[in-house]
Every structure is written in C-alpha cells, then in structure tokens.
Amino acid sequence: MNTKTFANKVIFLNLNALKNKIEIAKSGNIFFLLNKNLSINRNIYIIIKPNIKVNFFLYLLCGQNNIALNFNIYHSSYSDVNFISKTFLTKKSKCKINIQSNIPKYSIKTIAKQKFDAYLLSETNQIDITPSLVINTNLTKASHSVNIYRNNPDKLHYLMCKGIDKKKAMQILFLKEFEYLKLIHDKNIIYNSFVNKIRF
C-alpha cells in the first residue's frame, strides 16, 4: 500500500493521483478534488495522529462518468475530524461514496463529523452515499448527515419569469455551494476549475 504523509495547513489533493493511504500529522484543511470527466474507483485510508484538528472537503463534479469512493478514517485520542462533501452530478453520471470513521476503544475526547450534500442536475443521475461511524468508546462526539438536492422547478420558474435564462438561473441556484472555494485561493483558480466545467 502506498503511503504519503501530509503536514501542511491547506493542501489540495487530486483523487486521480492520490495514494491509497495518507497520514495526517498536523492540523489544517485538506481538499479532495475531482473535476474531470473520468471514472474512478478508489479505496483511501486516512490515519489521524493524536491532537489533530482537520477539516476534509470532498468536492466532486461528475459528468458522464462513474465514481466509487471508499474512505476509511482511523481516529486517535484528542482528534477532531470534520468531513464535508459536496457533489454535483450532471448528465448520466453515477456516484457512490462510502465513508467510515473508526474510533478505537481506548481513545478519549475524539470528535467525528460527516456531512454530505449531493446536487442532482439531471433526471438520470444516480447517487449512493453511505456514512458510518464505528465507535468503541463512550468518550467521543460523533454525527453524520446526508442531503440530496434536485433542481427546484418553482425557484427555477420564478427566476426565469424575471427574465433570466435557464442556464443562468441554474447557476444562481447551485453555484453558491462552491463559494467557499473562493476563500482559500486568492486567484479563484480552484473555484473556476469547477464552475467552468459544469454543464447545466
């Protein structure tokens, strides 16, 4: 199994090139990015060192591809892990995401949070999200949630009645979910790499 250790404050990882196993040695923000029309099937193991606070952001843009991702996160004592996923599906894409947070028996003051938001822009999209928590101690805080959003026809109709064309209206409704990417890169390179490839 290939291993790589990361210790930066903010790093961006392309899922196509990512190693199977990574170790988180310092606190910070880590972004998993996939914005190419490529199919992918990956198992990723994440080892969290003690006394680490880390935010994982999984941003996916799915076109006519199939994506299957399995994340296994292994916690330590005093670790605080927040996993946030935002997935856009267009055309005939299919996406399956599994994430499992593993909290060992003797760990203390461990926090594990999982939040998934998926946006289906086509009637042919398929999404399967399975968050799970394996907790072997009472000295922990854990939560998970999944939200699936489809195009709201009423909101779309309202905007189009204001004279806004359909494509622009869709952008107004959905692209705000990528606004956070503007805050982490002063030239908006990451934000633009996603926005320019979304086909409404």
BELSUL-V158824 format. One record per pair of residues at least 6 apart in sequence whose ideal C-beta (glycine too) atoms are under 8 Angstrom apart, sorted by the first residue. I is the first residue (numbers start at 1). J is the second residue. Records with the same first field share a line. If there is no record, write none. Layout:
I=J ; J
//
This chain:
1=20 ; 21 ; 45
2=19 ; 20 ; 21
3=19 ; 20 ; 21 ; 22 ; 23
4=19 ; 21 ; 22 ; 23
5=22 ; 23 ; 25
6=22 ; 23 ; 24 ; 25 ; 30
7=25 ; 26
8=26 ; 28
9=26 ; 27 ; 28 ; 29
10=28 ; 29 ; 30 ; 31 ; 184
11=28 ; 29 ; 30 ; 31
12=31 ; 33 ; 190
13=22 ; 30 ; 31 ; 32 ; 33
14=33 ; 34
15=32 ; 33 ; 34 ; 40 ; 42 ; 69
16=34 ; 36 ; 38 ; 40
18=32 ; 42 ; 44
20=42 ; 43 ; 44 ; 45
21=44 ; 45 ; 46 ; 47
22=44 ; 45 ; 46 ; 47
23=46 ; 47 ; 49
24=30 ; 46 ; 47 ; 48 ; 49 ; 52 ; 54
25=49 ; 52
26=52
27=52 ; 53 ; 54
28=54 ; 55
29=54 ; 55 ; 57 ; 184
30=54 ; 55 ; 56 ; 57
31=56 ; 57 ; 58 ; 59 ; 184 ; 190
32=56 ; 57 ; 58 ; 59
33=59 ; 190 ; 193
34=40 ; 59 ; 60 ; 61 ; 67
35=59 ; 60 ; 61 ; 193 ; 194 ; 197
36=197
37=63 ; 64 ; 65 ; 197
38=65
39=65 ; 66 ; 67
40=65 ; 67 ; 68 ; 69
41=66 ; 67 ; 68 ; 69
42=68 ; 69 ; 70
43=70 ; 72
44=69 ; 70 ; 71 ; 72
45=72 ; 74
46=56 ; 71 ; 72 ; 73 ; 74
47=74
48=54 ; 73 ; 74 ; 75 ; 76 ; 79 ; 81
49=76 ; 79
50=76 ; 77 ; 78 ; 79
51=76 ; 77 ; 78 ; 79
52=76 ; 78 ; 79 ; 80 ; 81
53=79 ; 80 ; 81
54=79 ; 80 ; 81 ; 82
55=82 ; 84
56=81 ; 82 ; 83 ; 84
57=84 ; 85 ; 86 ; 180
58=69 ; 83 ; 84 ; 85 ; 86 ; 87 ; 97
59=85 ; 86 ; 87 ; 178 ; 181 ; 194
60=67 ; 85 ; 86 ; 87 ; 88 ; 95
61=87 ; 88 ; 90 ; 194 ; 197 ; 198
62=87 ; 88 ; 89 ; 90 ; 93 ; 94 ; 95 ; 125
63=90 ; 91 ; 93 ; 197 ; 199
64=91 ; 92 ; 93
65=93
66=93 ; 94 ; 95
67=93 ; 94 ; 95 ; 96 ; 97
68=95 ; 96 ; 97
69=96 ; 97 ; 98
70=98 ; 99 ; 100
71=83 ; 97 ; 98 ; 99 ; 100
72=99 ; 100 ; 102
73=81 ; 83 ; 99 ; 100 ; 101 ; 102 ; 112
74=102 ; 104
75=81 ; 101 ; 102 ; 103 ; 104 ; 107 ; 110 ; 112
76=104 ; 107 ; 110
77=106 ; 107 ; 108 ; 109 ; 110
78=108 ; 109 ; 110
79=107 ; 110 ; 111
80=110 ; 111
81=101 ; 111 ; 112 ; 113
82=111 ; 113 ; 115
83=99 ; 101 ; 113 ; 114 ; 115
84=115
85=97 ; 99 ; 115 ; 116 ; 117 ; 118 ; 129
86=117 ; 118 ; 119 ; 177 ; 178
87=95 ; 97 ; 116 ; 117 ; 118 ; 119 ; 127
88=119 ; 121 ; 174 ; 177 ; 194 ; 198
89=95 ; 118 ; 119 ; 120 ; 121 ; 122 ; 125 ; 126 ; 127
90=121 ; 122 ; 125 ; 198 ; 199 ; 200
91=122 ; 124 ; 125 ; 199
92=122 ; 124 ; 125
93=122 ; 125 ; 126
94=125 ; 126 ; 127
95=118 ; 125 ; 126 ; 127 ; 128
96=127 ; 128 ; 129
97=116 ; 128 ; 129 ; 130
98=129 ; 130 ; 132
99=114 ; 130 ; 131 ; 132
100=132 ; 133 ; 134
101=112 ; 114 ; 132 ; 133 ; 134 ; 142
102=134
103=110 ; 112 ; 133 ; 134 ; 135 ; 136 ; 137 ; 140 ; 142
104=136 ; 137
105=136 ; 137
106=137
107=137 ; 139 ; 140
108=137 ; 139
109=139 ; 140
110=137 ; 139 ; 140 ; 141
111=140 ; 141 ; 142
112=133 ; 135 ; 140 ; 141 ; 142 ; 143
113=142 ; 143 ; 144
114=131 ; 133 ; 143 ; 144 ; 145
115=144 ; 145
116=129 ; 131 ; 144 ; 145 ; 146 ; 147
117=147 ; 149 ; 177
118=127 ; 129 ; 146 ; 147 ; 148 ; 149
119=149 ; 150 ; 174 ; 177
120=127 ; 148 ; 149 ; 150 ; 151
121=151 ; 170 ; 174 ; 198 ; 200
127=148
129=146 ; 148
131=144 ; 145 ; 146
132=144
133=142 ; 144
135=142
151=170 ; 173
152=173
155=173
156=166 ; 169 ; 170 ; 173
159=168 ; 169 ; 172 ; 173
160=166 ; 169
164=172
166=200
167=200
170=200
171=198 ; 200
174=198 ; 200
175=195 ; 198
178=191 ; 194 ; 195
179=191
181=188 ; 190 ; 191 ; 194
182=188 ; 191
184=190
185=191
//
